[in-house]
């Protein structure tokens, strides 16, 4: 029924970046539809995205970040994302320096931060320092900073993780985010 999936996964190994980008985009589209989501996940799309997250091409990074965000919207597959290395891919991509990539990855990490194992992996895989870097960038939009503040709160709920978070700059970042005037406080 889903014969195209192995072919799309195989195309991710091609050297041509356009082919890779188009294949990830097609897989991303398949993930958002309930009738193809499970088969797409079972085909190995998460492991493929983990491998592609190390690419230096900005467009490929954008498509991978969007795919990871789309995947993170489905709580029923969070365990699969964790087991297949999705957390590390998100951490890698969020630190890329590209605002669109960072935004999609912060949203994905936020979605994933609702579970204890996700929180532990994010803290253990050094996700907090890169999230703090995104928050401290001068061009980070206020809405993304607000999401980062909520994300840091979610991560702080992990038992035993506070010391690492403080050492990684989360407390400093949270204080700085609290000091930023918002439209509501003007």
Phi, psi and omega per residue, in radians:
X1 nan -0.679 -3.112
X2 -1.996 0.975 -3.068
X3 -1.172 -0.386 -3.108
X4 -1.303 -0.368 -3.067
X5 -1.045 -0.879 3.119
X6 -1.046 -0.596 3.121
X7 -1.176 -0.757 3.113
X8 -1.099 -0.725 3.100
X9 -1.098 -0.742 3.133
X10 -1.111 -0.620 -3.139
X11 -1.143 -0.345 3.106
X12 -1.197 -0.272 3.109
X13 -1.531 -0.141 -3.137
X14 -1.108 2.673 3.100
X15 -1.302 -0.570 -3.068
X16 -1.182 2.081 -3.088
X17 -1.157 -0.547 3.124
X18 -1.145 -0.732 3.104
X19 -1.101 -0.759 3.114
X20 -1.068 -0.843 -3.116
X21 -1.049 -0.814 -3.132
X22 -1.138 -0.627 3.117
X23 -1.185 -0.748 3.098
X24 -1.106 -0.733 3.135
X25 -1.070 -0.773 3.109
X26 -1.072 -0.765 3.123
X27 -1.130 -0.679 3.099
X28 -1.056 -0.740 3.111
X29 -1.125 -0.656 -3.139
X30 -1.207 -0.550 -3.105
X31 -1.192 -0.534 -3.063
X32 -1.399 -0.173 3.140
X33 -1.726 2.185 -3.086
X34 -0.962 -0.609 -3.084
X35 -1.288 -0.286 3.132
X36 -2.081 -0.096 -3.055
X37 -1.023 -0.949 -3.057
X38 -1.068 -0.782 -3.133
X39 -1.119 -0.653 3.140
X40 -1.150 -0.750 3.128
X41 -1.143 -0.768 3.137
X42 -1.148 -0.344 -3.118
X43 -1.314 -0.210 3.126
X44 1.810 0.327 -3.070
X45 -1.088 -0.628 -3.097
X46 -1.174 -0.809 3.100
X47 -1.061 -0.651 3.107
X48 -1.131 -0.721 3.120
X49 -1.149 -0.641 3.089
X50 -1.032 -0.794 3.114
X51 -1.125 -0.726 -3.117
X52 -1.276 -0.333 -3.115
X53 -1.120 -0.283 -3.140
X54 -1.555 -0.037 -3.109
X55 -1.164 2.640 -3.141
X56 -1.652 -0.022 -3.133
X57 -1.419 2.166 -3.061
X58 -1.099 -0.754 -3.132
X59 -1.100 -0.741 3.103
X60 -1.125 -0.694 3.074
X61 -1.063 -0.729 -3.141
X62 -1.087 -0.781 -3.127
X63 -1.176 -0.717 3.104
X64 -1.097 -0.760 -3.141
X65 -1.097 -0.726 3.107
X66 -1.125 -0.722 3.118
X67 -1.099 -0.764 3.121
X68 -1.121 -0.663 3.077
X69 -1.097 -0.830 3.123
X70 -1.014 -0.748 3.120
X71 -1.105 -0.710 -3.081
X72 -1.176 -0.271 3.131
X73 -1.264 -0.222 -3.127
X74 -1.848 1.739 -3.104
X75 -0.998 -0.514 -3.080
X76 -1.186 -0.230 3.112
X77 -1.965 0.172 3.129
X78 -1.009 -0.728 -3.141
X79 -1.072 -0.704 3.118
X80 -1.128 -0.731 3.105
X81 -1.043 -0.769 3.138
X82 -1.127 -0.808 -3.093
X83 -1.113 -0.538 -3.049
X84 -1.723 0.210 3.028
X85 1.545 0.278 -3.118
X86 -1.089 -0.568 3.137
X87 -1.078 -0.810 -3.136
X88 -1.118 -0.645 3.103
X89 -1.093 -0.727 3.120
X90 -1.117 -0.754 3.119
X91 -1.087 -0.769 3.118
X92 -1.039 -0.836 -3.067
X93 -1.253 -0.655 -3.107
X94 -1.095 -0.492 3.133
X95 -1.535 0.159 -3.057
X96 -1.198 -0.379 -3.119
X97 1.635 -0.199 3.126
X98 -1.512 2.174 -3.076
X99 -1.046 -0.706 -3.138
X100 -1.168 -0.743 3.114
X101 -1.104 -0.825 -3.138
X102 -1.052 -0.752 -3.126
X103 -1.071 -0.838 3.138
X104 -1.143 -0.632 3.130
X105 -1.255 -0.677 3.085
X106 -1.080 -0.725 3.101
X107 -1.113 -0.696 3.112
X108 -1.141 -0.788 3.136
X109 -1.105 -0.693 3.086
X110 -1.028 -0.837 3.115
X111 -1.013 -0.734 -3.107
X112 -1.279 -0.400 -3.039
X113 -1.281 0.070 3.131
X114 -1.430 -0.221 -3.133
X115 -1.920 2.589 -3.111
X116 -1.053 -0.802 -3.115
X117 -1.136 -0.652 3.103
X118 -1.100 -0.764 3.125
X119 -1.054 -0.814 -3.117
X120 -1.047 -0.824 -3.130
X121 -1.100 -0.710 -3.119
X122 -1.099 -0.714 3.129
X123 -1.256 -0.809 -3.105
X124 -1.146 -0.532 -3.095
X125 -1.615 0.309 3.045
X126 1.112 0.657 3.113
X127 -1.316 -0.524 -3.079
X128 -1.082 -0.816 -3.130
X129 -1.031 -0.659 -3.137
X130 -1.291 -0.563 3.060
X131 -1.149 -0.720 3.090
X132 -1.074 -0.726 3.108
X133 -1.053 -0.732 3.117
X134 -1.092 -0.768 -3.138
X135 -1.094 -0.587 -3.071
X136 -1.491 -0.166 3.102
X137 -1.148 2.412 -3.088
X138 -1.115 -0.516 -3.090
X139 -1.600 0.111 -3.125
X140 -1.222 2.149 -3.111
X141 -1.101 2.615 -3.137
X142 -0.973 -0.680 -3.137
X143 -1.095 -0.659 3.117
X144 -1.238 -0.657 3.082
X145 -1.094 -0.678 3.109
X146 -1.103 -0.731 3.115
X147 -1.146 -0.669 3.112
X148 -1.101 -0.704 3.095
X149 -1.054 -0.773 3.117
X150 -1.152 -0.673 3.114
X151 -1.103 -0.787 3.108
X152 -1.081 -0.650 3.069
X153 -1.069 -0.857 3.137
X154 -1.005 -0.787 -3.137
X155 -1.120 -0.565 -3.123
X156 -1.181 -0.227 3.134
X157 -1.363 -0.162 -3.123
X158 -1.307 2.115 3.122
X159 -0.999 2.282 3.086
X160 1.424 0.022 -3.078
X161 -1.670 -0.173 -3.047
X162 -1.105 -0.725 -3.126
X163 -1.039 -0.781 3.132
X164 -1.147 -0.729 -3.135
X165 -1.086 -0.754 3.127
X166 -1.102 -0.779 3.115
X167 -1.089 -0.524 -3.126
X168 -1.512 0.048 3.044
X169 1.695 0.131 -3.082
X170 -1.139 -0.711 -3.116
X171 -1.151 -0.809 3.101
X172 -1.013 -0.757 -3.132
X173 -1.146 -0.779 -3.128
X174 -1.082 -0.699 3.113
X175 -1.132 -0.771 3.124
X176 -1.102 -0.718 3.129
X177 -1.143 -0.619 3.132
X178 -1.196 -0.449 -3.121
X179 -1.463 -0.251 -3.113
X180 -1.265 2.128 -3.132
X181 -1.164 2.480 3.087
X182 -2.024 2.964 3.138
X183 -1.036 -0.583 -3.099
X184 -1.210 -0.447 -3.070
X185 -1.720 -0.053 -3.132
X186 -1.430 nan nan
